Amino acid sequence: MKRVLKDEKKFNVKVFFRINANSGGYWLQKRPAAPSTLEVDFCKEVVKGFESGKLYQYNTSGSVTSWTNITMTSGNEFDISKILSNTASVNLYIRKAATETEPATAAVKIVLVKRPASPNVQASAVNPEYPEKIVVTGFNSTMEYKKSTDTTWTRCDNSGKMVFDIPQSNITYTFRYFSCDSSTPNSITRNVTINRRGAAPSVRYVNETVSQMKNTMEYRISGESEYTPVKANNSTYKLTSIIDAIPAGETRIFYIRTKAAGAIPASVDKEIVLQARS
């Protein structure tokens, strides 16, 4: 039966229908407090104090949406050596990740101050006290070092000097100030290379004369212990008088090499064998 409204001809009427809402809803849990047991060990360059068996996340931007899961090292620690900066402090935020039954916790903010400047440790191949050696100086007992192939650090002493034989291949040592408190990280590292000898220089030997010698070179005759520096570029050295003095049946050797400079040792010798006159 059609229901007729009073004065239907005078009004247009729109009627709305809806389904009654069912009772119910969702309970939103309060976010758990930030982790309170975490602490930084600047000596080991780790964060420790994590609850075993729990997943933690971090970021360094302060973002509330972008988080990276933390992979623990042995000992249930978080390695921060690659997060520490050489130029500025870093804000590190850490939280406990969400589970199926609990939301992620609030984040704790840890300020990682920048690394101190590197030590001024240097290697020198020019040492009158230690000829044909490499001497490393500039360190003390507030520092530690390791060879490039090592995994652990060794504490320096206060001698301030290490003497090395010239190696067959380059060896790199890394030095740093080590952290001894809870507020300062280990310093920026400084690499010191113990260099091998370079290749022998190129000179020319024709008509009992050595030519194309440079002022970066030095020479000696076998039997002499000291090298004589070449004074000028494009120098020549006449060996006639030396050859004249060689006894019959014997030989002499003319040695020439590039001089040591800075941390680079003298090069391998170029040897020119001088025969006695027939």
Residue pairs with C-beta under 8 A, 6 or more apart in sequence:
5 11
5 13
29 102
29 103
31 103
31 104
31 105
31 106
32 96
32 102
32 103
32 105
32 106
33 105
33 106
34 95
34 105
34 106
34 107
34 108
35 49
35 50
35 51
35 56
35 94
35 95
35 96
35 105
35 108
36 108
37 49
37 50
37 51
38 47
38 48
38 49
38 50
38 94
38 108
38 110
39 47
39 48
39 49
39 182
40 46
40 47
40 80
40 110
40 112
40 182
41 47
41 48
41 77
41 182
42 179
42 181
42 182
42 183
42 184
42 185
42 186
43 178
43 179
43 180
43 186
44 77
45 79
45 80
45 81
45 84
45 179
45 185
45 186
46 73
46 75
46 77
46 78
46 79
46 80
47 77
47 78
47 80
47 92
47 94
47 110
48 75
48 76
48 77
48 78
50 56
50 70
50 72
50 76
50 77
50 78
51 96
52 76
54 96
54 97
55 69
55 70
55 96
55 97
56 69
56 70
56 78
56 94
56 95
56 96
56 97
57 67
57 68
57 69
57 70
57 94
57 95
57 96
57 97
57 104
58 67
58 68
58 70
58 78
58 92
58 93
58 94
58 95
59 66
59 67
59 68
59 93
60 83
60 90
60 91
60 92
60 93
62 91
62 93
67 95
67 97
67 104
69 97
70 78
70 94
72 78
73 79
78 94
80 92
80 112
83 90
83 92
83 112
84 90
84 112
84 114
84 115
84 185
85 112
85 114
85 115
86 114
86 115
86 188
87 114
88 114
89 111
89 112
89 113
89 114
90 111
90 112
90 114
91 109
91 110
91 111
91 112
92 109
92 110
92 111
92 112
93 107
93 108
93 109
93 110
94 107
94 108
94 110
95 104
95 105
95 106
95 107
95 108
96 104
96 105
97 104
98 104
112 185
113 183
113 184
113 185
114 185
115 185
115 186
115 187
115 188
116 177
116 184
116 185
116 187
116 188
117 187
117 188
118 175
118 176
118 177
118 187
118 188
118 189
118 190
119 138
119 139
119 143
119 175
119 176
119 177
119 187
119 190
120 138
120 190
121 136
121 137
121 138
121 139
121 143
121 175
121 190
121 192
122 136
122 137
122 138
122 192
122 263
123 134
123 135
123 136
123 192
123 193
123 194
123 195
123 263
124 134
124 135
124 136
124 137
124 262
124 263
125 133
125 134
125 166
125 195
125 260
125 261
125 262
125 263
125 264
125 265
125 266
126 260
126 261
126 262
127 133
127 135
129 135
130 163
132 166
132 265
132 266
133 163
133 164
133 165
133 166
134 163
134 164
134 165
134 166
134 194
134 195
134 263
134 265
135 161
135 162
135 163
135 164
136 161
136 162
136 163
136 164
136 173
136 192
136 194
137 160
137 161
137 162
138 160
139 145
139 156
139 160
139 162
139 175
140 156
140 157
140 158
140 160
141 155
141 156
141 157
141 158
142 156
142 177
142 178
142 180
143 155
143 156
143 175
143 176
143 177
143 178
144 153
144 154
144 155
144 156
144 175
144 176
144 178
145 153
145 154
145 156
145 173
145 174
145 175
145 176
146 152
146 153
146 154
146 173
146 174
147 171
147 172
147 173
148 171
148 172
148 173
148 174
153 176
153 178
155 178
156 175
164 171
164 194
166 194
166 195
166 196
166 197
166 265
167 194
167 195
167 196
168 196
169 196
170 193
170 194
170 195
170 196
171 193
171 194
172 191
172 192
172 193
172 194
173 191
173 192
173 193
173 194
174 189
174 190
174 191
174 192
175 189
175 190
175 191
175 192
176 186
176 187
176 188
176 189
176 190
177 186
177 187
178 186
178 187
179 185
179 186
192 263
193 263
195 263
195 264
195 265
196 265
197 265
197 266
197 267
197 268
198 258
198 264
198 267
198 268
199 267
199 268
200 256
200 257
200 267
200 268
200 269
200 270
201 214
201 217
201 256
201 257
201 258
201 267
201 270
202 212
202 270
203 210
203 211
203 212
203 213
203 217
203 256
203 270
204 210
204 211
204 212
205 211
205 272
208 238
208 239
208 240
208 243
209 236
209 237
209 238
209 239
210 219
210 236
210 237
210 239
210 254
210 256
210 272
211 234
211 235
211 236
212 234
213 219
213 230
213 233
213 234
213 235
213 236
213 237
213 256
214 230
214 233
214 234
214 235
215 229
215 230
215 231
215 232
215 233
215 235
216 230
216 258
216 259
216 261
217 229
217 230
217 256
217 257
217 258
217 259
218 227
218 228
218 229
218 230
218 256
218 257
218 259
218 266
219 227
219 228
219 230
219 237
219 254
219 255
219 256
219 257
220 226
220 227
220 228
220 255
221 242
221 252
221 253
221 254
221 255
222 252
222 253
222 254
222 255
223 252
227 255
227 257
227 259
227 266
229 259
239 254
239 272
239 274
242 252
242 254
242 274
243 252
243 274
243 275
243 276
243 277
244 277
246 252
246 274
246 275
246 276
246 277
247 276
248 276
248 277
249 276
250 276
251 273
251 274
251 275
251 276
252 273
252 274
253 271
253 272
253 273
253 274
254 271
254 272
254 274
255 269
255 270
255 271
256 269
256 270
256 272
257 266
257 267
257 268
257 269
257 270
258 266
258 267
259 266
260 266
